[in-house]
């Protein structure tokens, strides 16, 4: 048989991943010495170090994804040829041939790189969560609202506050709701709920933006995907117990999001003629727990 060309030289992402990880964690070490993670003051230096780490991981993930996509068809061909050789050797007996050894080396290389890509995607997801937590802790340290701001906010909600003469009476007083504004308050509450839902959807979409850096296609149908045209989908539907957590959320194209609706992933793949195992492999590659 004509020998097949070897897989192209990989960019060494695992080596770069751990080198980048160790370097950036070293930058952060000085910001946390002498205090625990929960009690230390989050400085601009530590947040910038975390952002630098995430950026480096995304660059590694982009190179790794490009290499895997480039060699995917060749890997499939070599995997089939290797399985045939192993099957023939099992039936006829004999020793392992040089071709089988070479194919086994190439196949093992690709599979190890694919597993490494999952580690990188998981690392990016974990570090983005850590960065969000760091920013949230810093936000909590802002100055509390002034008395004037609190009164203004209460009046906007429809409360009629009695004049307060002293701090003692201020603590004991309770806001009185105007009876003629009950309908307006419920209407405002409904509008606020809609706005809150839209805000949560937009916030989830921004958190998932890093997915497009490692895989810029719809993980369901593999169509080209941009952030502006992407939709947020629950892999396991909310109506069937799915949670609105990042591990269960994914950016997909509008047609797939509409077609999937509240279906399970397996039912959706069956209805639109997609291979379920292939879709699951792509979701796992970008760090989703399916």
N, C-alpha and C positions, 0 to 999 in steps of 0.2 A: 504493500500500500504506500501511497505517496505521503510522506510525513507532513503533518500540518504545521503551520507557523506557530511559534510560541506566543503566549500572551505578551502584549506590549509591556515595556518596563514600567512598573508602578511607581508613583511619585513618593512612595514611602510615607503615607499619611499617618500610620500608627506611630512611627518614630516621631514625626513632627507633632502629633497630638500630645504625646506624653512629655516631649521637650517643652512645648508651649504651655501645657498645664503646669508643669513643675516650675517654670520660670515665673509665670504670673502668680502662682500661689506664694512664691518667694517674695514677690513685690508686696503682697498683701500682709505678709507675716509681721512686718514692723508696725503696721497699723493696729494689730491686735495683741501685741506682747504686753504682758502684765495685766490683762483684763480678759474676761470671757466674751464669747460671741454675743451673749444677751445684754451685757452691760457696757460694752465699749462704745465710744462715740464714733459714729460712722462719718469718717472724713471724706472730703472730695477725692483724696488720693486712693482710698480703698475702693470707691465706686468707679473711678476711672480705670483702676487696675482690673476690676471685674469686667468692665466694658471692653477693655483691650483683650482680655482672655476670650470673651465670647466672639469678638471679631476674628481672632486667630483661629478659633475652632470652626467658624463658618467658612473661612478660606480653605482650611484643610478638608472640610466636608464637601466643598464645591469641587476640589480636585479629585477627591475620592469618587464622588458620584460620576464625574466625567469619565474616569478610568473604567468604572464598572459598566457604564452604558456602552462604552467603546468596545469592550470585550465580551458583552453579554451573549451575542450570537455565537461567537467562537467558543465560548465556554460551553454553551448548550451542545454544540457539535462534538466537542471533545468529551463531554460527559457521556453522551450516547455511545461514542466509540469505545470509551473505557468500559462502560457497562457491558457492551457486547464482548469485549476481550475477556473480561472476568467471567462472563457466562460461558464462553467457549472453553476457557481453561478449566472451569468446573466440570464441564461435560466430558472433555477429552483428556484431562489430566495434563501434566507437564509443569514446567517452571514459568515464572513470571518473565515475560518478554521485555526487551529493551523499550519497545514502543509503549507497553503498558506502564512501565516505570516512569517514562517521560510524561505520558498523559496524566498519570496520577499526581505528579509533581505540579503540573500546570493547573489541574482542577483544584487541588488542595490550596494553591496560592489564591485562586479566585475566591474560593469559599471563605478563606481566612480574611481576605480583604472585605468581603461582604459582611462578615460578622463584626469586623472592626468598624465598619461604617455605622452599624447599629449602636456600637458603644459611643461613637462620636456624636451621633444624633441625640442619644440619651444624655450625654455630657452637656450638650448645648441647652437642652431643655432644662436640665437641673440648674445650670448656672444662670439661665434667664430667670428662673424662679427665685434664686438667691438674690439676684440683682433687684428684682421687684420688691423682695422683702426688705432689703437694705434701704431702698428709697422710701418704702412705707414707714420704716422706723424713723427716718429723718423727718418725714412729713409730720409725724406725731409730735415732734419737738417744737413745732411752731407756736407762736404766742396764742393764748386762748382768745376767744371773741370778747370784745368789749361789751359793756352793758348797753351802750347805744346800738350796737349791731344786733344784740339779742332782741331788744325791744322792736327794732325795725323788722327783723325776721318774723317775730310773733305777730305783728300787725299785718304782714303780708299773708300769713296763714289764716287771718280772719279772727284773731283773738283781740278782745278789748281789755287792755291791762289797766287796772286801777292805779292812780297816782301813788307813789311810794315815798314815804317821808324818811324812813330810816332803813338801815341794812337789816335790822331785826324784823321789821314788818315786811321787808322785801322777801325774806326767806320764808315767811309764813303765808304770804299771799298766793292766791291761785288765779290763773287767767280765767276770765269769764267769756264764754262763747256767745256771740250774738245769735239770737234765735232766727233772725231773718236772713242769715247767711249760710244755713245748713246746706241748701241745695248747691250754692256756689262752691262751698268747701268740698262737697262730694265730686262735683264736676272738676274742680282743680286737682283733687286727688287722683281721679281717673286719668287726666292728662299727664299728671306727674308719673303715674305708673307706666304709661305708654312711653314717655320720655326716658324713664329709667330702663325699660326693656331695650329700647334702642341704644342707649348708652352702653349697656352690658354687652350687646351684640357687637358694637363697634370696638369696645375694649377687648373682647375676646379675639376679634379679627386682628387687632394690632399685636396682641401677644403671640398669635400664631404666624406672624409675618416671617419669622425666621425659617419657617418650613420651606418657603420658596427659594431660600438661599441654597438649600441642600437638594431640593427636588422641585424644579420650576414647572411641573406638570400636574394635572389633576391625578391624584393617586388612584382614582377609580378607572377612568377611561384613557388616561395618559395624553389628553389634549393639552396644548400649551396653555399655561395659566398665568395671569398677571394678578397683582394684589387688588387693583381697582375692580376687576371683573370676578373676583373670587367670592364665594359664599361660605359661611361657616356651617358645617354639618355635624350632627351628633352621630358618631359611628354606631353606637347602640342607642336607639331612639329613647327620648325622654318618656314617651307614653308606655314604654316597656321597661322602665326602671333605670334608664341611662342618666348619668350625672353630667352637669355642665362644667366639667373639669377639663383641663388642657389635654389629658391623656385620652379623653373621649371626644375631643373636638378636632376637626381637620378642615383645612381649606380645600374646597372642590369647585368645579365649574358649575355654572347655573343650571345647565340641563341635567346633570347628575343629581344635584341637590333637589330639583323639582321631581325627578323620576323616583328618587329614593323615598322622599317624604318621611312617613313614620314606619317604613319597612325595616326589617332587620337587614344586616349586610348580606347574609346568605340569600334571603328572598330577593333583594334588589339585584344581586349578581345573576340569579336565575332568570329574572324577568327581562333583563336587558342583555342577556347572553354574554356575561363576563365570567372569566374563570375565577372562582372564589379564592383558591389558594394563591393565585398570582396577585390578586388585590390585597390579600392579607400580608403577603411578603413585602409589597410596596409600603403598606402602612407601618409594618414593623421596621422597615428600613429608615423611616423618618421619625422613629421613636414612639410610635403609638402602641399601646397594649391592647391587642385584639383578642 
